Amino acid sequence: MTAEFDAKLCAAPGPLDSLTFEQILSVLESVTNRLANGELGIEAAADLYEQAEILHAAAEARLAAVNARLSRLRSEGTPT
């Protein structure tokens, strides 16, 4: 079963699809810091790690979409 994004667990300002790229990075940084401080139990750490993977994948997808858009704009602007 694939995990779903849990905005409450990550202290995110909203659902994943409503977050900007910058907000995703900020939430990911916060989750990473919480994992790094070593104060979580093993189950909580595993849950947060899973959320970090979801955030990372979302950030990568956003970057890929922007890169594709920029490539398209560059090719449309090139005279043939």
Biopython code that builds the backbone (N, CA, C, O; Angstrom):
import numpy as np
from Bio.PDB.StructureBuilder import StructureBuilder

atoms = [
    (1, "MET", "N", (0.847, -1.184, 0.000)),
    (1, "MET", "CA", (0.000, 0.000, 0.000)),
    (1, "MET", "C", (0.887, 1.240, 0.000)),
    (1, "MET", "O", (1.849, 1.327, 0.763)),
    (2, "THR", "N", (0.558, 2.183, -0.849)),
    (2, "THR", "CA", (1.315, 3.421, -0.935)),
    (2, "THR", "C", (0.800, 4.406, 0.107)),
    (2, "THR", "O", (-0.406, 4.589, 0.272)),
    (3, "ALA", "N", (1.730, 5.028, 0.797)),
    (3, "ALA", "CA", (1.360, 6.005, 1.816)),
    (3, "ALA", "C", (0.850, 7.272, 1.160)),
    (3, "ALA", "O", (1.204, 7.591, 0.025)),
    (4, "GLU", "N", (0.024, 7.978, 1.884)),
    (4, "GLU", "CA", (-0.502, 9.253, 1.429)),
    (4, "GLU", "C", (0.131, 10.363, 2.255)),
    (4, "GLU", "O", (0.583, 10.144, 3.379)),
    (5, "PHE", "N", (0.154, 11.542, 1.682)),
    (5, "PHE", "CA", (0.718, 12.680, 2.376)),
    (5, "PHE", "C", (-0.161, 13.052, 3.563)),
    (5, "PHE", "O", (-1.383, 13.134, 3.440)),
    (6, "ASP", "N", (0.468, 13.275, 4.707)),
    (6, "ASP", "CA", (-0.224, 13.654, 5.938)),
    (6, "ASP", "C", (0.240, 15.047, 6.332)),
    (6, "ASP", "O", (1.281, 15.206, 6.971)),
    (7, "ALA", "N", (-0.540, 16.057, 5.947)),
    (7, "ALA", "CA", (-0.168, 17.449, 6.204)),
    (7, "ALA", "C", (-0.022, 17.718, 7.694)),
    (7, "ALA", "O", (0.866, 18.466, 8.102)),
    (8, "LYS", "N", (-0.875, 17.122, 8.505)),
    (8, "LYS", "CA", (-0.814, 17.347, 9.953)),
    (8, "LYS", "C", (0.483, 16.788, 10.534)),
    (8, "LYS", "O", (1.149, 17.452, 11.328)),
    (9, "LEU", "N", (0.834, 15.580, 10.142)),
    (9, "LEU", "CA", (2.059, 14.956, 10.635)),
    (9, "LEU", "C", (3.291, 15.778, 10.267)),
    (9, "LEU", "O", (4.245, 15.870, 11.039)),
    (10, "CYS", "N", (3.256, 16.371, 9.083)),
    (10, "CYS", "CA", (4.397, 17.146, 8.587)),
    (10, "CYS", "C", (4.325, 18.619, 8.980)),
    (10, "CYS", "O", (5.245, 19.383, 8.685)),
    (11, "ALA", "N", (3.252, 19.019, 9.634)),
    (11, "ALA", "CA", (3.023, 20.424, 9.976)),
    (11, "ALA", "C", (3.029, 21.288, 8.718)),
    (11, "ALA", "O", (3.574, 22.392, 8.708)),
    (12, "ALA", "N", (2.418, 20.769, 7.666)),
    (12, "ALA", "CA", (2.333, 21.489, 6.394)),
    (12, "ALA", "C", (1.144, 22.442, 6.426)),
    (12, "ALA", "O", (0.160, 22.193, 7.123)),
    (13, "PRO", "N", (1.239, 23.537, 5.666)),
    (13, "PRO", "CA", (0.150, 24.514, 5.666)),
    (13, "PRO", "C", (-1.086, 24.083, 4.883)),
    (13, "PRO", "O", (-2.074, 24.817, 4.847)),
    (14, "GLY", "N", (-1.053, 22.922, 4.263)),
    (14, "GLY", "CA", (-2.210, 22.446, 3.515)),
    (14, "GLY", "C", (-1.895, 21.155, 2.802)),
    (14, "GLY", "O", (-0.816, 20.587, 2.972)),
    (15, "PRO", "N", (-2.858, 20.680, 1.985)),
    (15, "PRO", "CA", (-2.630, 19.450, 1.228)),
    (15, "PRO", "C", (-1.470, 19.616, 0.245)),
    (15, "PRO", "O", (-1.164, 20.727, -0.186)),
    (16, "LEU", "N", (-0.846, 18.526, -0.094)),
    (16, "LEU", "CA", (0.341, 18.543, -0.945)),
    (16, "LEU", "C", (0.097, 19.242, -2.275)),
    (16, "LEU", "O", (0.942, 20.007, -2.739)),
    (17, "ASP", "N", (-1.053, 18.983, -2.889)),
    (17, "ASP", "CA", (-1.310, 19.578, -4.205)),
    (17, "ASP", "C", (-1.555, 21.083, -4.147)),
    (17, "ASP", "O", (-1.570, 21.747, -5.184)),
    (18, "SER", "N", (-1.746, 21.626, -2.947)),
    (18, "SER", "CA", (-1.949, 23.072, -2.818)),
    (18, "SER", "C", (-0.661, 23.810, -2.461)),
    (18, "SER", "O", (-0.634, 25.041, -2.451)),
    (19, "LEU", "N", (0.399, 23.070, -2.171)),
    (19, "LEU", "CA", (1.663, 23.692, -1.759)),
    (19, "LEU", "C", (2.482, 24.127, -2.961)),
    (19, "LEU", "O", (2.499, 23.460, -3.995)),
    (20, "THR", "N", (3.154, 25.247, -2.810)),
    (20, "THR", "CA", (4.100, 25.686, -3.831)),
    (20, "THR", "C", (5.371, 24.856, -3.702)),
    (20, "THR", "O", (5.579, 24.160, -2.708)),
    (21, "PHE", "N", (6.212, 24.943, -4.721)),
    (21, "PHE", "CA", (7.493, 24.242, -4.667)),
    (21, "PHE", "C", (8.280, 24.680, -3.433)),
    (21, "PHE", "O", (8.859, 23.854, -2.728)),
    (22, "GLU", "N", (8.292, 25.984, -3.185)),
    (22, "GLU", "CA", (9.040, 26.519, -2.037)),
    (22, "GLU", "C", (8.470, 26.018, -0.712)),
    (22, "GLU", "O", (9.227, 25.741, 0.218)),
    (23, "GLN", "N", (7.153, 25.898, -0.617)),
    (23, "GLN", "CA", (6.546, 25.356, 0.594)),
    (23, "GLN", "C", (6.896, 23.884, 0.768)),
    (23, "GLN", "O", (7.157, 23.433, 1.884)),
    (24, "ILE", "N", (6.902, 23.139, -0.323)),
    (24, "ILE", "CA", (7.291, 21.726, -0.243)),
    (24, "ILE", "C", (8.711, 21.611, 0.296)),
    (24, "ILE", "O", (8.981, 20.794, 1.177)),
    (25, "LEU", "N", (9.618, 22.429, -0.231)),
    (25, "LEU", "CA", (11.005, 22.393, 0.254)),
    (25, "LEU", "C", (11.089, 22.761, 1.729)),
    (25, "LEU", "O", (11.847, 22.145, 2.479)),
    (26, "SER", "N", (10.325, 23.747, 2.146)),
    (26, "SER", "CA", (10.330, 24.165, 3.544)),
    (26, "SER", "C", (9.827, 23.056, 4.461)),
    (26, "SER", "O", (10.418, 22.794, 5.509)),
    (27, "VAL", "N", (8.732, 22.406, 4.064)),
    (27, "VAL", "CA", (8.191, 21.305, 4.857)),
    (27, "VAL", "C", (9.183, 20.143, 4.876)),
    (27, "VAL", "O", (9.389, 19.518, 5.916)),
    (28, "LEU", "N", (9.788, 19.857, 3.741)),
    (28, "LEU", "CA", (10.783, 18.785, 3.674)),
    (28, "LEU", "C", (11.966, 19.083, 4.593)),
    (28, "LEU", "O", (12.467, 18.190, 5.277)),
    (29, "GLU", "N", (12.406, 20.330, 4.607)),
    (29, "GLU", "CA", (13.507, 20.716, 5.498)),
    (29, "GLU", "C", (13.109, 20.540, 6.966)),
    (29, "GLU", "O", (13.903, 20.067, 7.779)),
    (30, "SER", "N", (11.890, 20.920, 7.293)),
    (30, "SER", "CA", (11.405, 20.765, 8.668)),
    (30, "SER", "C", (11.344, 19.291, 9.072)),
    (30, "SER", "O", (11.762, 18.920, 10.169)),
    (31, "VAL", "N", (10.819, 18.458, 8.175)),
    (31, "VAL", "CA", (10.738, 17.015, 8.443)),
    (31, "VAL", "C", (12.146, 16.440, 8.614)),
    (31, "VAL", "O", (12.388, 15.639, 9.517)),
    (32, "THR", "N", (13.053, 16.844, 7.762)),
    (32, "THR", "CA", (14.436, 16.368, 7.844)),
    (32, "THR", "C", (15.074, 16.760, 9.172)),
    (32, "THR", "O", (15.761, 15.953, 9.798)),
    (33, "ASN", "N", (14.847, 17.988, 9.597)),
    (33, "ASN", "CA", (15.387, 18.445, 10.881)),
    (33, "ASN", "C", (14.804, 17.658, 12.046)),
    (33, "ASN", "O", (15.515, 17.321, 12.993)),
    (34, "ARG", "N", (13.507, 17.367, 11.975)),
    (34, "ARG", "CA", (12.878, 16.574, 13.035)),
    (34, "ARG", "C", (13.468, 15.165, 13.082)),
    (34, "ARG", "O", (13.659, 14.601, 14.160)),
    (35, "LEU", "N", (13.754, 14.607, 11.916)),
    (35, "LEU", "CA", (14.369, 13.277, 11.876)),
    (35, "LEU", "C", (15.796, 13.319, 12.419)),
    (35, "LEU", "O", (16.230, 12.409, 13.125)),
    (36, "ALA", "N", (16.515, 14.382, 12.081)),
    (36, "ALA", "CA", (17.921, 14.481, 12.460)),
    (36, "ALA", "C", (18.129, 14.722, 13.948)),
    (36, "ALA", "O", (19.179, 14.373, 14.487)),
    (37, "ASN", "N", (17.149, 15.311, 14.618)),
    (37, "ASN", "CA", (17.379, 15.628, 16.034)),
    (37, "ASN", "C", (17.368, 14.397, 16.932)),
    (37, "ASN", "O", (17.770, 14.476, 18.093)),
    (38, "GLY", "N", (16.915, 13.266, 16.412)),
    (38, "GLY", "CA", (17.024, 12.005, 17.137)),
    (38, "GLY", "C", (16.087, 11.850, 18.316)),
    (38, "GLY", "O", (16.285, 10.949, 19.131)),
    (39, "GLU", "N", (15.084, 12.683, 18.438)),
    (39, "GLU", "CA", (14.186, 12.632, 19.585)),
    (39, "GLU", "C", (12.915, 11.823, 19.321)),
    (39, "GLU", "O", (12.086, 11.664, 20.216)),
    (40, "LEU", "N", (12.760, 11.318, 18.113)),
    (40, "LEU", "CA", (11.554, 10.561, 17.764)),
    (40, "LEU", "C", (11.745, 9.074, 18.045)),
    (40, "LEU", "O", (12.853, 8.544, 17.965)),
    (41, "GLY", "N", (10.651, 8.428, 18.370)),
    (41, "GLY", "CA", (10.680, 6.981, 18.479)),
    (41, "GLY", "C", (10.795, 6.367, 17.092)),
    (41, "GLY", "O", (10.629, 7.057, 16.087)),
    (42, "ILE", "N", (11.072, 5.098, 17.038)),
    (42, "ILE", "CA", (11.314, 4.422, 15.766)),
    (42, "ILE", "C", (10.097, 4.460, 14.846)),
    (42, "ILE", "O", (10.251, 4.659, 13.641)),
    (43, "GLU", "N", (8.895, 4.275, 15.382)),
    (43, "GLU", "CA", (7.689, 4.297, 14.554)),
    (43, "GLU", "C", (7.416, 5.700, 14.013)),
    (43, "GLU", "O", (7.083, 5.856, 12.839)),
    (44, "ALA", "N", (7.554, 6.712, 14.857)),
    (44, "ALA", "CA", (7.347, 8.098, 14.419)),
    (44, "ALA", "C", (8.394, 8.487, 13.381)),
    (44, "ALA", "O", (8.086, 9.176, 12.409)),
    (45, "ALA", "N", (9.618, 8.049, 13.589)),
    (45, "ALA", "CA", (10.686, 8.349, 12.630)),
    (45, "ALA", "C", (10.403, 7.680, 11.287)),
    (45, "ALA", "O", (10.618, 8.282, 10.235)),
    (46, "ALA", "N", (9.925, 6.447, 11.318)),
    (46, "ALA", "CA", (9.591, 5.743, 10.074)),
    (46, "ALA", "C", (8.446, 6.447, 9.351)),
    (46, "ALA", "O", (8.468, 6.578, 8.127)),
    (47, "ASP", "N", (7.451, 6.897, 10.106)),
    (47, "ASP", "CA", (6.334, 7.627, 9.495)),
    (47, "ASP", "C", (6.820, 8.922, 8.850)),
    (47, "ASP", "O", (6.417, 9.247, 7.733)),
    (48, "LEU", "N", (7.679, 9.657, 9.542)),
    (48, "LEU", "CA", (8.193, 10.906, 8.986)),
    (48, "LEU", "C", (9.104, 10.658, 7.801)),
    (48, "LEU", "O", (9.093, 11.426, 6.840)),
    (49, "TYR", "N", (9.889, 9.602, 7.855)),
    (49, "TYR", "CA", (10.756, 9.265, 6.725)),
    (49, "TYR", "C", (9.905, 8.990, 5.481)),
    (49, "TYR", "O", (10.249, 9.411, 4.376)),
    (50, "GLU", "N", (8.812, 8.292, 5.674)),
    (50, "GLU", "CA", (7.901, 8.000, 4.573)),
    (50, "GLU", "C", (7.326, 9.304, 4.000)),
    (50, "GLU", "O", (7.196, 9.451, 2.785)),
    (51, "GLN", "N", (6.990, 10.232, 4.875)),
    (51, "GLN", "CA", (6.483, 11.524, 4.428)),
    (51, "GLN", "C", (7.567, 12.298, 3.670)),
    (51, "GLN", "O", (7.275, 12.970, 2.681)),
    (52, "ALA", "N", (8.809, 12.202, 4.132)),
    (52, "ALA", "CA", (9.924, 12.869, 3.444)),
    (52, "ALA", "C", (10.064, 12.331, 2.022)),
    (52, "ALA", "O", (10.331, 13.097, 1.097)),
    (53, "GLU", "N", (9.888, 11.033, 1.840)),
    (53, "GLU", "CA", (9.950, 10.451, 0.498)),
    (53, "GLU", "C", (8.839, 11.000, -0.399)),
    (53, "GLU", "O", (9.069, 11.273, -1.577)),
    (54, "ILE", "N", (7.650, 11.160, 0.151)),
    (54, "ILE", "CA", (6.526, 11.719, -0.611)),
    (54, "ILE", "C", (6.828, 13.161, -1.006)),
    (54, "ILE", "O", (6.606, 13.558, -2.150)),
    (55, "LEU", "N", (7.333, 13.939, -0.057)),
    (55, "LEU", "CA", (7.678, 15.340, -0.334)),
    (55, "LEU", "C", (8.777, 15.438, -1.380)),
    (55, "LEU", "O", (8.711, 16.275, -2.280)),
    (56, "HIS", "N", (9.775, 14.596, -1.263)),
    (56, "HIS", "CA", (10.887, 14.597, -2.214)),
    (56, "HIS", "C", (10.385, 14.284, -3.621)),
    (56, "HIS", "O", (10.776, 14.943, -4.584)),
    (57, "ALA", "N", (9.530, 13.290, -3.737)),
    (57, "ALA", "CA", (8.976, 12.922, -5.044)),
    (57, "ALA", "C", (8.139, 14.072, -5.618)),
    (57, "ALA", "O", (8.184, 14.332, -6.821)),
    (58, "ALA", "N", (7.385, 14.751, -4.770)),
    (58, "ALA", "CA", (6.572, 15.878, -5.230)),
    (58, "ALA", "C", (7.464, 17.019, -5.717)),
    (58, "ALA", "O", (7.171, 17.644, -6.736)),
    (59, "ALA", "N", (8.548, 17.291, -4.994)),
    (59, "ALA", "CA", (9.475, 18.344, -5.408)),
    (59, "ALA", "C", (10.126, 17.989, -6.742)),
    (59, "ALA", "O", (10.248, 18.845, -7.617)),
    (60, "GLU", "N", (10.540, 16.747, -6.902)),
    (60, "GLU", "CA", (11.137, 16.307, -8.165)),
    (60, "GLU", "C", (10.146, 16.442, -9.322)),
    (60, "GLU", "O", (10.519, 16.870, -10.414)),
    (61, "ALA", "N", (8.897, 16.081, -9.084)),
    (61, "ALA", "CA", (7.876, 16.177, -10.127)),
    (61, "ALA", "C", (7.642, 17.629, -10.521)),
    (61, "ALA", "O", (7.484, 17.938, -11.702)),
    (62, "ARG", "N", (7.620, 18.514, -9.538)),
    (62, "ARG", "CA", (7.438, 19.939, -9.845)),
    (62, "ARG", "C", (8.602, 20.458, -10.677)),
    (62, "ARG", "O", (8.401, 21.188, -11.648)),
    (63, "LEU", "N", (9.819, 20.083, -10.296)),
    (63, "LEU", "CA", (11.003, 20.519, -11.054)),
    (63, "LEU", "C", (10.975, 19.988, -12.478)),
    (63, "LEU", "O", (11.299, 20.711, -13.421)),
    (64, "ALA", "N", (10.593, 18.742, -12.635)),
    (64, "ALA", "CA", (10.514, 18.152, -13.975)),
    (64, "ALA", "C", (9.481, 18.891, -14.819)),
    (64, "ALA", "O", (9.708, 19.127, -16.005)),
    (65, "ALA", "N", (8.359, 19.254, -14.223)),
    (65, "ALA", "CA", (7.318, 19.978, -14.961)),
    (65, "ALA", "C", (7.823, 21.357, -15.389)),
    (65, "ALA", "O", (7.561, 21.799, -16.508)),
    (66, "VAL", "N", (8.536, 22.025, -14.509)),
    (66, "VAL", "CA", (9.070, 23.349, -14.848)),
    (66, "VAL", "C", (10.133, 23.220, -15.940)),
    (66, "VAL", "O", (10.165, 24.028, -16.869)),
    (67, "ASN", "N", (10.987, 22.228, -15.839)),
    (67, "ASN", "CA", (12.009, 22.019, -16.871)),
    (67, "ASN", "C", (11.368, 21.725, -18.223)),
    (67, "ASN", "O", (11.828, 22.230, -19.247)),
    (68, "ALA", "N", (10.320, 20.920, -18.236)),
    (68, "ALA", "CA", (9.623, 20.618, -19.484)),
    (68, "ALA", "C", (8.990, 21.883, -20.055)),
    (68, "ALA", "O", (9.030, 22.115, -21.263)),
    (69, "ARG", "N", (8.416, 22.684, -19.195)),
    (69, "ARG", "CA", (7.808, 23.937, -19.649)),
    (69, "ARG", "C", (8.859, 24.869, -20.238)),
    (69, "ARG", "O", (8.639, 25.462, -21.294)),
    (70, "LEU", "N", (9.997, 25.004, -19.565)),
    (70, "LEU", "CA", (11.065, 25.863, -20.068)),
    (70, "LEU", "C", (11.610, 25.352, -21.397)),
    (70, "LEU", "O", (11.896, 26.143, -22.296)),
    (71, "SER", "N", (11.751, 24.059, -21.523)),
    (71, "SER", "CA", (12.216, 23.479, -22.790)),
    (71, "SER", "C", (11.238, 23.776, -23.910)),
    (71, "SER", "O", (11.636, 24.128, -25.020)),
    (72, "ARG", "N", (9.952, 23.631, -23.608)),
    (72, "ARG", "CA", (8.934, 23.922, -24.606)),
    (72, "ARG", "C", (8.977, 25.393, -25.005)),
    (72, "ARG", "O", (8.894, 25.718, -26.190)),
    (73, "LEU", "N", (9.105, 26.275, -24.034)),
    (73, "LEU", "CA", (9.158, 27.708, -24.327)),
    (73, "LEU", "C", (10.394, 28.059, -25.155)),
    (73, "LEU", "O", (10.327, 28.885, -26.066)),
    (74, "ARG", "N", (11.524, 27.424, -24.830)),
    (74, "ARG", "CA", (12.750, 27.665, -25.606)),
    (74, "ARG", "C", (12.569, 27.204, -27.048)),
    (74, "ARG", "O", (12.970, 27.899, -27.982)),
    (75, "SER", "N", (11.972, 26.043, -27.224)),
    (75, "SER", "CA", (11.815, 25.526, -28.595)),
    (75, "SER", "C", (10.776, 26.332, -29.379)),
    (75, "SER", "O", (10.903, 26.478, -30.594)),
    (76, "GLU", "N", (9.773, 26.845, -28.715)),
    (76, "GLU", "CA", (8.782, 27.674, -29.394)),
    (76, "GLU", "C", (9.368, 29.021, -29.783)),
    (76, "GLU", "O", (8.940, 29.624, -30.767)),
    (77, "GLY", "N", (10.345, 29.498, -29.016)),
    (77, "GLY", "CA", (10.944, 30.799, -29.286)),
    (77, "GLY", "C", (12.052, 30.741, -30.307)),
    (77, "GLY", "O", (12.527, 31.782, -30.762)),
    (78, "THR", "N", (12.477, 29.538, -30.681)),
    (78, "THR", "CA", (13.549, 29.384, -31.652)),
    (78, "THR", "C", (12.966, 29.431, -33.069)),
    (78, "THR", "O", (12.100, 28.625, -33.407)),
    (79, "PRO", "N", (13.443, 30.385, -33.909)),
    (79, "PRO", "CA", (12.928, 30.440, -35.284)),
    (79, "PRO", "C", (13.361, 29.218, -36.082)),
    (79, "PRO", "O", (14.463, 28.698, -35.907)),
    (80, "THR", "N", (12.474, 28.774, -36.957)),
    (80, "THR", "CA", (12.788, 27.588, -37.783)),
    (80, "THR", "C", (13.078, 27.986, -39.203)),
    (80, "THR", "O", (13.361, 27.128, -40.040)),
]
sb = StructureBuilder()
sb.init_structure("model")
sb.init_model(0)
sb.init_chain("A")
sb.init_seg("    ")
for serial, (resi, resn, name, xyz) in enumerate(atoms, 1):
    if name == "N":
        sb.init_residue(resn, " ", resi, " ")
    sb.init_atom(name, np.array(xyz, "f"), 0.0, 1.0, " ", f" {name:<3s}", serial, name[0])
structure = sb.get_structure()
